[in-house]
Amino acid sequence: MTTKTKRSTIYLEEKLHKALRLKAAELDASKSDIVNNALRTIFEEDAQDLMDIQSRSKEPSVSFDDFVTSLKASGQL
């Protein structure tokens, strides 16, 4: 099964481009494969973060100031 691809132009910092070329050679993969995998990982992490946020949406919220005050009151700070 072939995945449809879209051509795109991106501009990389010189050192990032060199690192990408070296990593592609080390893994015997294309630069596109490396970038696609990196983007896929980032988006999967974002999706997991959103699910975590949604699952905790009913938890009570505490302001930072109140939290610090409670830590001080309990002697933890």
Secondary structure by P-SEA (a helix, b strand, c coil): cccbbbbbbbbbcaaaaaaaaaaaaaacccaaaaaaaaaaaaaaaaaaaaaaaaaacccccccaaaaaaaaaaaccc
